[in-house]
Amino acid sequence: MESKSYNPFLFAQKQFDNAADLLELNDATREFLRTPMREFHFTIPVRMDDGTKKIFKAFRIVHNDARGPAKGGIRFHPMETVDIIRAMSMWMTWKTSVADIPLGGSKGGVICDPHHLSMYEQEQISRGWVRQIIGNIGPHIDIPAPEMMTNSQHMIWMLDEFEKITGVKSPGAFTGKPISLGGSFGRKEASGYGVMITIREALKELNIKPMNTVASFQGFGNVAQHAIDLYQKMGGITKCVSFWDNEDQKSYTVCKKNGIKLKELQKITDTFGGINKEKAHELGYEILDGDAWLEQEVDILVPAAIENQLTEDNVGKIHSKVKIIAEGANGPTTPDADEILNKTNILILPDFLTNAGGVICSYFEQVQNNMNYYWSKDEILSKLDEKMSTAYAAVSDFAKENSLNMRQAAYVISVDRVVQACRMRGWI
Protein backbone atom coordinates (compact mmCIF):
# COMPACT_ATOMS: atom_id res chain seq x y z
CA MET A 1 0.00 0.00 0.00
CA GLU A 2 1.17 3.56 -0.72
CA SER A 3 1.84 5.71 2.30
CA LYS A 4 -0.43 8.74 2.63
CA SER A 5 2.55 10.74 3.83
CA TYR A 6 4.82 9.67 1.00
CA ASN A 7 3.82 9.81 -2.63
CA PRO A 8 6.87 10.11 -4.90
CA PHE A 9 4.82 11.31 -7.85
CA LEU A 10 3.44 14.25 -5.85
CA PHE A 11 7.00 15.06 -4.82
CA ALA A 12 8.19 14.88 -8.43
CA GLN A 13 5.35 17.18 -9.45
CA LYS A 14 6.21 19.62 -6.66
CA GLN A 15 9.84 19.74 -7.85
CA PHE A 16 8.63 20.38 -11.41
CA ASP A 17 6.25 23.10 -10.20
CA ASN A 18 9.16 24.93 -8.56
CA ALA A 19 11.07 24.87 -11.86
CA ALA A 20 7.92 25.90 -13.78
CA ASP A 21 7.57 28.94 -11.49
CA LEU A 22 11.19 29.96 -12.14
CA LEU A 23 10.65 29.54 -15.89
CA GLU A 24 7.24 31.26 -15.73
CA LEU A 25 5.62 28.50 -17.81
CA ASN A 26 2.02 28.92 -18.96
CA ASP A 27 -0.81 26.70 -17.70
CA ALA A 28 -0.94 24.42 -20.77
CA THR A 29 2.78 23.69 -20.60
CA ARG A 30 2.58 22.95 -16.89
CA GLU A 31 -0.39 20.63 -17.35
CA PHE A 32 1.33 18.80 -20.19
CA LEU A 33 4.59 18.18 -18.32
CA ARG A 34 3.09 17.44 -14.88
CA THR A 35 1.68 14.11 -16.09
CA PRO A 36 2.97 11.22 -18.23
CA MET A 37 2.11 11.15 -21.94
CA ARG A 38 1.33 7.42 -21.93
CA GLU A 39 0.66 4.78 -19.29
CA PHE A 40 0.37 1.02 -19.71
CA HIS A 41 -0.95 -1.15 -16.87
CA PHE A 42 -1.10 -4.90 -17.48
CA THR A 43 -0.90 -8.33 -15.90
CA ILE A 44 1.53 -11.16 -16.56
CA PRO A 45 0.29 -14.73 -15.94
CA VAL A 46 3.12 -17.11 -15.03
CA ARG A 47 3.15 -20.84 -14.41
CA MET A 48 5.26 -21.26 -11.28
CA ASP A 49 7.70 -24.07 -10.59
CA ASP A 50 5.13 -25.88 -8.43
CA GLY A 51 2.63 -25.91 -11.31
CA THR A 52 0.35 -23.19 -9.97
CA LYS A 53 -0.48 -20.03 -11.90
CA LYS A 54 0.35 -16.62 -10.45
CA ILE A 55 -0.60 -13.21 -11.83
CA PHE A 56 1.91 -10.35 -11.62
CA LYS A 57 0.92 -6.69 -12.04
CA ALA A 58 3.20 -4.63 -14.26
CA PHE A 59 3.62 -1.14 -15.70
CA ARG A 60 5.34 0.87 -18.41
CA ILE A 61 4.99 4.64 -18.25
CA VAL A 62 6.35 7.21 -20.71
CA HIS A 63 6.54 10.69 -19.27
CA ASN A 64 7.86 12.56 -22.32
CA ASP A 65 9.62 11.71 -25.59
CA ALA A 66 9.91 15.13 -27.26
CA ARG A 67 13.73 14.97 -27.32
CA GLY A 68 13.99 11.39 -28.60
CA PRO A 69 12.93 7.79 -27.90
CA ALA A 70 11.91 7.22 -24.29
CA LYS A 71 14.51 5.64 -22.01
CA GLY A 72 14.11 4.05 -18.61
CA GLY A 73 14.73 0.99 -16.51
CA ILE A 74 12.49 -1.87 -15.40
CA ARG A 75 12.27 -2.55 -11.66
CA PHE A 76 11.29 -5.84 -10.00
CA HIS A 77 10.14 -4.99 -6.49
CA PRO A 78 7.47 -6.35 -4.12
CA MET A 79 6.49 -2.84 -2.96
CA GLU A 80 6.31 -1.32 -6.45
CA THR A 81 3.52 1.20 -7.03
CA VAL A 82 2.29 3.04 -10.09
CA ASP A 83 3.13 6.40 -8.47
CA ILE A 84 6.75 5.34 -7.97
CA ILE A 85 6.93 4.45 -11.68
CA ARG A 86 5.27 7.76 -12.64
CA ALA A 87 7.79 9.70 -10.58
CA MET A 88 10.72 7.72 -11.97
CA SER A 89 9.56 8.29 -15.55
CA MET A 90 9.42 12.04 -14.93
CA TRP A 91 12.86 12.05 -13.31
CA MET A 92 14.19 10.13 -16.33
CA THR A 93 12.95 12.91 -18.63
CA TRP A 94 14.91 15.49 -16.65
CA LYS A 95 17.92 13.16 -16.35
CA THR A 96 18.33 12.61 -20.10
CA SER A 97 17.74 16.32 -20.64
CA VAL A 98 20.28 17.61 -18.09
CA ALA A 99 22.84 15.15 -19.52
CA ASP A 100 21.93 16.57 -22.96
CA ILE A 101 21.40 13.24 -24.69
CA PRO A 102 18.65 12.83 -27.35
CA LEU A 103 16.28 10.67 -25.34
CA GLY A 104 13.08 11.05 -23.33
CA GLY A 105 11.98 9.57 -20.02
CA SER A 106 10.13 6.36 -19.14
CA LYS A 107 10.11 3.68 -16.45
CA GLY A 108 8.71 0.18 -16.01
CA GLY A 109 8.11 -2.21 -13.19
CA VAL A 110 6.73 -5.52 -12.07
CA ILE A 111 5.33 -6.12 -8.57
CA CYS A 112 7.34 -9.19 -7.56
CA ASP A 113 10.14 -10.25 -5.23
CA PRO A 114 13.07 -11.89 -7.08
CA HIS A 115 14.39 -13.11 -3.71
CA HIS A 116 11.59 -15.69 -3.76
CA LEU A 117 11.50 -16.52 -7.47
CA SER A 118 13.53 -19.11 -9.35
CA MET A 119 15.49 -18.06 -12.43
CA TYR A 120 12.89 -19.85 -14.57
CA GLU A 121 10.06 -17.88 -12.95
CA GLN A 122 11.97 -14.62 -13.43
CA GLU A 123 12.50 -15.51 -17.09
CA GLN A 124 8.77 -16.07 -17.59
CA ILE A 125 8.00 -12.68 -16.01
CA SER A 126 10.61 -11.01 -18.25
CA ARG A 127 9.27 -12.57 -21.43
CA GLY A 128 5.66 -11.97 -20.37
CA TRP A 129 6.41 -8.29 -19.78
CA VAL A 130 7.64 -7.95 -23.38
CA ARG A 131 4.65 -9.78 -24.82
CA GLN A 132 2.28 -7.34 -23.12
CA ILE A 133 4.04 -4.16 -24.27
CA ILE A 134 5.59 -5.28 -27.58
CA GLY A 135 3.88 -2.66 -29.76
CA ASN A 136 5.08 0.23 -27.63
CA ILE A 137 8.79 -0.50 -27.11
CA GLY A 138 11.70 -0.68 -29.52
CA PRO A 139 14.96 1.09 -30.47
CA HIS A 140 13.09 4.06 -31.97
CA ILE A 141 10.16 4.19 -29.51
CA ASP A 142 11.07 3.29 -25.93
CA ILE A 143 14.24 1.51 -24.81
CA PRO A 144 14.15 -0.38 -21.46
CA ALA A 145 17.19 -1.10 -19.28
CA PRO A 146 17.90 -2.88 -15.98
CA GLU A 147 17.04 -1.15 -12.73
CA MET A 148 16.38 -2.23 -9.15
CA MET A 149 16.62 -6.06 -8.86
CA THR A 150 16.96 -6.58 -12.61
CA ASN A 151 20.20 -7.18 -14.50
CA SER A 152 21.76 -8.09 -17.87
CA GLN A 153 20.21 -11.57 -17.79
CA HIS A 154 16.70 -10.14 -17.54
CA MET A 155 17.48 -7.77 -20.43
CA ILE A 156 18.68 -10.54 -22.74
CA TRP A 157 15.57 -12.63 -22.00
CA MET A 158 13.48 -9.58 -22.87
CA LEU A 159 15.48 -8.84 -26.02
CA ASP A 160 15.22 -12.47 -27.13
CA GLU A 161 11.43 -12.38 -26.72
CA PHE A 162 11.25 -9.05 -28.57
CA GLU A 163 13.29 -10.44 -31.49
CA LYS A 164 11.26 -13.67 -31.60
CA ILE A 165 8.02 -11.72 -31.95
CA THR A 166 9.29 -9.08 -34.40
CA GLY A 167 11.52 -11.41 -36.42
CA VAL A 168 14.21 -8.71 -36.52
CA LYS A 169 17.58 -8.55 -34.78
CA SER A 170 17.32 -5.36 -32.72
CA PRO A 171 20.15 -5.16 -30.15
CA GLY A 172 19.35 -1.47 -29.56
CA ALA A 173 15.86 -2.31 -28.27
CA PHE A 174 17.24 -2.94 -24.75
CA THR A 175 20.37 -1.70 -23.02
CA GLY A 176 22.27 -3.13 -20.06
CA LYS A 177 22.79 -6.39 -21.96
CA PRO A 178 25.70 -8.82 -21.49
CA ILE A 179 28.82 -7.55 -23.29
CA SER A 180 28.95 -10.71 -25.41
CA LEU A 181 25.45 -9.97 -26.77
CA GLY A 182 25.62 -6.29 -27.65
CA GLY A 183 26.20 -4.83 -24.23
CA SER A 184 28.67 -2.03 -23.61
CA PHE A 185 31.87 -1.96 -21.65
CA GLY A 186 31.53 0.42 -18.72
CA ARG A 187 27.76 0.01 -18.34
CA LYS A 188 28.12 -1.80 -15.02
CA GLU A 189 30.41 0.87 -13.59
CA ALA A 190 28.67 3.86 -15.19
CA SER A 191 26.09 4.85 -12.54
CA GLY A 192 28.50 4.56 -9.62
CA TYR A 193 31.40 6.16 -11.47
CA GLY A 194 29.10 8.99 -12.57
CA VAL A 195 28.18 9.66 -8.93
CA MET A 196 31.84 9.88 -7.99
CA ILE A 197 32.79 12.04 -11.01
CA THR A 198 30.12 14.50 -9.84
CA ILE A 199 31.53 14.44 -6.29
CA ARG A 200 35.05 14.93 -7.69
CA GLU A 201 33.95 18.04 -9.60
CA ALA A 202 32.18 19.40 -6.51
CA LEU A 203 35.27 18.84 -4.36
CA LYS A 204 37.34 20.78 -6.92
CA GLU A 205 35.02 23.76 -6.49
CA LEU A 206 35.27 23.45 -2.72
CA ASN A 207 39.07 23.23 -3.06
CA ILE A 208 39.15 19.89 -1.20
CA LYS A 209 41.24 16.91 -2.28
CA PRO A 210 39.42 13.54 -2.35
CA MET A 211 42.17 11.89 -0.34
CA ASN A 212 41.38 14.26 2.53
CA THR A 213 37.74 13.15 2.75
CA VAL A 214 35.69 10.44 4.45
CA ALA A 215 32.32 9.22 3.15
CA SER A 216 29.34 7.16 4.27
CA PHE A 217 27.09 5.30 1.82
CA GLN A 218 23.52 4.09 2.02
CA GLY A 219 23.08 0.93 -0.03
CA PHE A 220 25.61 -1.61 -1.25
CA GLY A 221 24.22 -2.47 -4.68
CA ASN A 222 25.79 -1.86 -8.07
CA VAL A 223 25.76 1.95 -7.82
CA ALA A 224 27.31 2.15 -4.35
CA GLN A 225 29.92 -0.55 -4.98
CA HIS A 226 31.29 1.14 -8.09
CA ALA A 227 31.10 4.60 -6.55
CA ILE A 228 33.13 3.30 -3.59
CA ASP A 229 35.57 1.65 -6.00
CA LEU A 230 36.33 4.93 -7.82
CA TYR A 231 36.29 6.89 -4.55
CA GLN A 232 38.93 4.62 -3.05
CA LYS A 233 41.04 4.91 -6.23
CA MET A 234 40.84 8.68 -5.72
CA GLY A 235 42.18 8.20 -2.18
CA GLY A 236 38.98 8.66 -0.19
CA ILE A 237 38.01 6.61 2.86
CA THR A 238 34.59 4.94 3.12
CA LYS A 239 33.72 4.65 6.79
CA CYS A 240 30.26 3.02 6.58
CA VAL A 241 27.83 1.36 4.24
CA SER A 242 24.23 0.43 4.98
CA PHE A 243 22.35 -2.48 3.40
CA TRP A 244 18.97 -4.19 3.43
CA ASP A 245 18.81 -7.56 5.17
CA ASN A 246 16.06 -9.53 3.46
CA GLU A 247 15.98 -12.21 6.15
CA ASP A 248 15.36 -9.71 8.96
CA GLN A 249 13.39 -7.34 6.70
CA LYS A 250 15.32 -4.33 8.01
CA SER A 251 18.46 -2.37 7.23
CA TYR A 252 21.82 -2.40 8.99
CA THR A 253 25.03 -0.38 8.72
CA VAL A 254 28.54 -1.84 8.76
CA CYS A 255 31.39 0.47 9.80
CA LYS A 256 35.15 0.48 10.15
CA LYS A 257 36.83 3.57 11.58
CA ASN A 258 39.85 3.31 9.28
CA GLY A 259 37.73 2.49 6.24
CA ILE A 260 35.95 -0.51 4.76
CA LYS A 261 37.75 -2.86 2.38
CA LEU A 262 35.56 -3.04 -0.72
CA LYS A 263 36.71 -6.40 -2.13
CA GLU A 264 36.53 -7.96 1.33
CA LEU A 265 32.89 -6.91 1.73
CA GLN A 266 31.98 -7.88 -1.83
CA LYS A 267 33.00 -11.47 -1.07
CA ILE A 268 30.30 -11.69 1.62
CA THR A 269 27.58 -9.82 -0.31
CA ASP A 270 24.68 -11.39 -2.23
CA THR A 271 23.50 -10.34 -5.68
CA PHE A 272 21.01 -7.87 -4.18
CA GLY A 273 23.60 -6.00 -2.11
CA GLY A 274 22.89 -7.74 1.18
CA ILE A 275 25.95 -8.20 3.41
CA ASN A 276 26.39 -11.25 5.65
CA LYS A 277 26.35 -9.64 9.13
CA GLU A 278 28.01 -12.54 10.95
CA LYS A 279 30.92 -12.71 8.52
CA ALA A 280 31.29 -8.94 8.55
CA HIS A 281 31.50 -9.01 12.35
CA GLU A 282 34.18 -11.72 12.15
CA LEU A 283 36.15 -9.43 9.80
CA GLY A 284 36.13 -6.69 12.42
CA TYR A 285 33.21 -4.59 11.22
CA GLU A 286 30.90 -2.86 13.68
CA ILE A 287 27.24 -3.70 12.99
CA LEU A 288 24.91 -0.75 13.65
CA ASP A 289 21.28 0.04 12.92
CA GLY A 290 20.11 1.11 9.49
CA ASP A 291 20.12 4.88 10.09
CA ALA A 292 23.67 4.93 11.44
CA TRP A 293 25.14 5.69 8.00
CA LEU A 294 23.43 9.09 8.18
CA GLU A 295 24.82 10.11 11.57
CA GLN A 296 28.54 9.64 10.90
CA GLU A 297 31.21 12.31 11.29
CA VAL A 298 32.10 12.33 7.58
CA ASP A 299 32.54 14.84 4.76
CA ILE A 300 30.31 13.16 2.20
CA LEU A 301 26.98 11.31 2.43
CA VAL A 302 25.85 9.21 -0.54
CA PRO A 303 22.25 7.93 -0.38
CA ALA A 304 22.46 5.23 -3.08
CA ALA A 305 19.60 2.89 -2.15
CA ILE A 306 15.95 3.87 -2.73
CA GLU A 307 13.67 6.89 -2.65
CA ASN A 308 12.33 8.69 0.47
CA GLN A 309 15.38 8.19 2.71
CA LEU A 310 16.27 11.73 3.76
CA THR A 311 13.16 13.18 5.40
CA GLU A 312 12.30 16.06 7.71
CA ASP A 313 12.33 13.51 10.55
CA ASN A 314 15.95 12.40 10.14
CA VAL A 315 17.97 15.18 8.42
CA GLY A 316 18.55 16.73 11.82
CA LYS A 317 20.77 13.73 12.61
CA ILE A 318 23.27 14.67 9.90
CA HIS A 319 26.65 15.60 11.40
CA SER A 320 27.76 19.23 11.16
CA LYS A 321 30.97 18.14 9.43
CA VAL A 322 29.12 16.95 6.28
CA LYS A 323 29.91 19.14 3.27
CA ILE A 324 28.31 17.21 0.38
CA ILE A 325 25.23 15.02 -0.06
CA ALA A 326 25.41 13.26 -3.42
CA GLU A 327 22.13 11.59 -4.39
CA GLY A 328 23.09 8.29 -5.98
CA ALA A 329 19.51 6.98 -5.69
CA ASN A 330 16.42 8.36 -7.41
CA GLY A 331 14.39 10.68 -5.19
CA PRO A 332 16.15 9.96 -1.86
CA THR A 333 15.42 13.43 -0.44
CA THR A 334 11.86 14.62 0.20
CA PRO A 335 10.98 18.26 -0.61
CA ASP A 336 10.48 19.01 3.11
CA ALA A 337 13.95 17.65 3.89
CA ASP A 338 15.34 19.57 0.94
CA GLU A 339 14.01 22.84 2.37
CA ILE A 340 15.74 22.14 5.68
CA LEU A 341 19.03 21.16 4.03
CA ASN A 342 19.02 24.26 1.82
CA LYS A 343 19.30 26.36 4.98
CA THR A 344 22.61 24.63 5.83
CA ASN A 345 26.01 24.90 4.16
CA ILE A 346 25.75 21.38 2.74
CA LEU A 347 26.08 21.16 -1.05
CA ILE A 348 23.27 18.96 -2.39
CA LEU A 349 24.09 17.22 -5.67
CA PRO A 350 20.64 16.34 -7.13
CA ASP A 351 19.82 12.80 -8.17
CA PHE A 352 19.02 13.27 -11.85
CA LEU A 353 22.40 14.97 -12.37
CA THR A 354 24.47 12.86 -9.97
CA ASN A 355 23.26 9.43 -11.12
CA ALA A 356 22.99 10.22 -14.83
CA GLY A 357 26.01 8.04 -15.59
CA GLY A 358 23.85 4.95 -16.11
CA VAL A 359 21.61 6.47 -18.77
CA ILE A 360 24.58 8.14 -20.45
CA CYS A 361 26.29 4.78 -20.84
CA SER A 362 23.00 3.20 -21.91
CA TYR A 363 22.90 5.83 -24.63
CA PHE A 364 26.45 4.87 -25.60
CA GLU A 365 25.35 1.24 -25.77
CA GLN A 366 22.44 2.13 -28.03
CA VAL A 367 24.72 4.18 -30.32
CA GLN A 368 27.14 1.26 -30.59
CA ASN A 369 24.27 -1.17 -31.31
CA ASN A 370 22.92 1.08 -34.06
CA MET A 371 26.26 1.45 -35.85
CA ASN A 372 27.38 -2.13 -35.06
CA TYR A 373 30.78 -0.89 -33.93
CA TYR A 374 31.96 -1.06 -30.34
CA TRP A 375 34.30 1.14 -28.32
CA SER A 376 36.87 0.01 -25.76
CA LYS A 377 36.23 0.35 -22.03
CA ASP A 378 38.75 3.19 -21.75
CA GLU A 379 37.02 5.10 -24.58
CA ILE A 380 33.63 4.71 -22.93
CA LEU A 381 34.75 5.72 -19.45
CA SER A 382 36.53 8.72 -20.96
CA LYS A 383 33.36 9.75 -22.83
CA LEU A 384 31.35 9.23 -19.62
CA ASP A 385 33.75 11.44 -17.66
CA GLU A 386 33.48 14.17 -20.31
CA LYS A 387 29.65 14.04 -20.39
CA MET A 388 29.28 14.06 -16.59
CA SER A 389 31.85 16.83 -16.11
CA THR A 390 30.22 18.98 -18.80
CA ALA A 391 26.75 18.50 -17.29
CA TYR A 392 28.03 19.33 -13.80
CA ALA A 393 29.82 22.48 -14.99
CA ALA A 394 26.70 23.71 -16.84
CA VAL A 395 24.51 23.25 -13.75
CA SER A 396 27.06 24.72 -11.34
CA ASP A 397 27.72 27.78 -13.53
CA PHE A 398 23.97 28.37 -14.03
CA ALA A 399 23.38 28.07 -10.27
CA LYS A 400 26.03 30.69 -9.49
CA GLU A 401 24.93 33.06 -12.25
CA ASN A 402 21.28 32.97 -11.14
CA SER A 403 21.66 32.61 -7.36
CA LEU A 404 20.05 29.15 -7.36
CA ASN A 405 20.95 25.92 -5.58
CA MET A 406 22.14 22.96 -7.64
CA ARG A 407 18.74 21.23 -7.70
CA GLN A 408 16.95 24.37 -8.88
CA ALA A 409 19.58 24.99 -11.56
CA ALA A 410 19.47 21.39 -12.82
CA TYR A 411 15.67 21.51 -13.01
CA VAL A 412 15.55 24.83 -14.85
CA ILE A 413 18.10 23.67 -17.45
CA SER A 414 16.48 20.28 -18.04
CA VAL A 415 12.85 21.44 -18.01
CA ASP A 416 13.64 24.32 -20.36
CA ARG A 417 15.24 21.95 -22.87
CA VAL A 418 12.17 19.72 -22.85
CA VAL A 419 9.82 22.69 -23.11
CA GLN A 420 11.70 23.99 -26.16
CA ALA A 421 11.48 20.57 -27.85
CA CYS A 422 7.75 20.33 -27.14
CA ARG A 423 7.17 23.86 -28.46
CA MET A 424 9.12 23.24 -31.67
CA ARG A 425 7.05 20.11 -32.27
CA GLY A 426 3.89 22.15 -31.77
CA TRP A 427 2.71 20.09 -28.79
CA ILE A 428 2.27 23.10 -26.51
Secondary structure as the mmCIF struct_conf table of DSSP 4:
data_model
#
loop_
_struct_conf.conf_type_id
_struct_conf.id
_struct_conf.beg_label_comp_id
_struct_conf.beg_label_asym_id
_struct_conf.beg_label_seq_id
_struct_conf.end_label_comp_id
_struct_conf.end_label_asym_id
_struct_conf.end_label_seq_id
BEND BEND1 LYS A 4 SER A 5
HELX_RH_AL_P HELX_RH_AL_P1 PRO A 8 LEU A 23
TURN_TY1_P TURN_TY1_P1 GLU A 24 GLU A 24
HELX_RH_AL_P HELX_RH_AL_P2 ASP A 27 ARG A 34
BEND BEND2 THR A 35 THR A 35
BEND BEND3 MET A 37 MET A 37
STRN STRN1 ARG A 38 ARG A 47
TURN_TY1_P TURN_TY1_P2 ASP A 49 ASP A 50
BEND BEND4 GLY A 51 GLY A 51
STRN STRN2 LYS A 53 ASN A 64
TURN_TY1_P TURN_TY1_P3 ALA A 66 ARG A 67
BEND BEND5 GLY A 68 PRO A 69
STRN STRN3 ALA A 70 HIS A 77
TURN_TY1_P TURN_TY1_P4 PRO A 78 MET A 79
HELX_RH_AL_P HELX_RH_AL_P3 VAL A 82 VAL A 98
TURN_TY1_P TURN_TY1_P5 ALA A 99 ASP A 100
BEND BEND6 PRO A 102 PRO A 102
STRN STRN4 GLY A 105 ILE A 111
HELX_RH_3T_P HELX_RH_3T_P1 PRO A 114 HIS A 116
BEND BEND7 LEU A 117 LEU A 117
HELX_RH_AL_P HELX_RH_AL_P4 MET A 119 ILE A 133
HELX_RH_3T_P HELX_RH_3T_P2 ILE A 134 ASN A 136
STRN STRN5 GLY A 138 GLY A 138
TURN_TY1_P TURN_TY1_P6 PRO A 139 ILE A 141
STRN STRN6 ASP A 142 PRO A 146
TURN_TY1_P TURN_TY1_P7 MET A 148 MET A 149
HELX_RH_AL_P HELX_RH_AL_P5 SER A 152 THR A 166
BEND BEND8 VAL A 168 VAL A 168
HELX_RH_3T_P HELX_RH_3T_P3 PRO A 171 ALA A 173
BEND BEND9 PHE A 174 PHE A 174
BEND BEND10 GLY A 176 GLY A 176
HELX_RH_3T_P HELX_RH_3T_P4 ILE A 179 LEU A 181
TURN_TY1_P TURN_TY1_P8 GLY A 182 GLY A 182
TURN_TY1_P TURN_TY1_P9 PHE A 185 GLY A 186
HELX_RH_AL_P HELX_RH_AL_P6 ARG A 187 GLU A 205
TURN_TY1_P TURN_TY1_P10 LEU A 206 ASN A 207
HELX_RH_3T_P HELX_RH_3T_P5 PRO A 210 ASN A 212
STRN STRN7 VAL A 214 GLN A 218
BEND BEND11 GLY A 221 GLY A 221
HELX_RH_AL_P HELX_RH_AL_P7 ASN A 222 LYS A 233
TURN_TY1_P TURN_TY1_P11 MET A 234 GLY A 235
STRN STRN8 ILE A 237 ASP A 245
TURN_TY1_P TURN_TY1_P12 ASN A 246 GLN A 249
STRN STRN9 LYS A 250 CYS A 255
TURN_TY1_P TURN_TY1_P13 LYS A 257 ASN A 258
HELX_RH_AL_P HELX_RH_AL_P8 LEU A 262 GLN A 266
TURN_TY1_P TURN_TY1_P14 LYS A 267 ILE A 268
STRN STRN10 THR A 269 THR A 269
TURN_TY1_P TURN_TY1_P15 THR A 271 PHE A 272
BEND BEND12 GLY A 273 GLY A 273
STRN STRN11 ILE A 275 ILE A 275
HELX_RH_AL_P HELX_RH_AL_P9 LYS A 277 GLU A 282
TURN_TY1_P TURN_TY1_P16 LEU A 283 GLY A 284
STRN STRN12 GLU A 286 ASP A 289
HELX_RH_3T_P HELX_RH_3T_P6 GLY A 290 GLU A 295
BEND BEND13 GLN A 296 GLU A 297
BEND BEND14 ASP A 299 ASP A 299
STRN STRN13 ILE A 300 PRO A 303
BEND BEND15 ALA A 305 ALA A 305
BEND BEND16 GLU A 307 ASN A 308
STRN STRN14 LEU A 310 LEU A 310
TURN_TY1_P TURN_TY1_P17 GLU A 312 ASN A 314
HELX_RH_3T_P HELX_RH_3T_P7 VAL A 315 LYS A 317
BEND BEND17 ILE A 318 ILE A 318
TURN_TY1_P TURN_TY1_P18 SER A 320 LYS A 321
STRN STRN15 ILE A 324 ALA A 326
BEND BEND18 ALA A 329 GLY A 331
STRN STRN16 THR A 333 THR A 333
HELX_RH_AL_P HELX_RH_AL_P10 PRO A 335 LEU A 341
TURN_TY1_P TURN_TY1_P19 ASN A 342 LYS A 343
BEND BEND19 THR A 344 ASN A 345
HELX_LH_PP_P HELX_LH_PP_P1 ILE A 346 ILE A 346
STRN STRN17 LEU A 347 LEU A 349
HELX_RH_AL_P HELX_RH_AL_P11 ASP A 351 THR A 354
TURN_TY1_P TURN_TY1_P20 ASN A 355 ALA A 356
HELX_RH_AL_P HELX_RH_AL_P12 GLY A 357 MET A 371
TURN_TY1_P TURN_TY1_P21 ASN A 372 ASN A 372
HELX_RH_AL_P HELX_RH_AL_P13 LYS A 377 GLU A 401
TURN_TY1_P TURN_TY1_P22 ASN A 402 SER A 403
HELX_RH_AL_P HELX_RH_AL_P14 MET A 406 ARG A 425
TURN_TY1_P TURN_TY1_P23 GLY A 426 GLY A 426
#
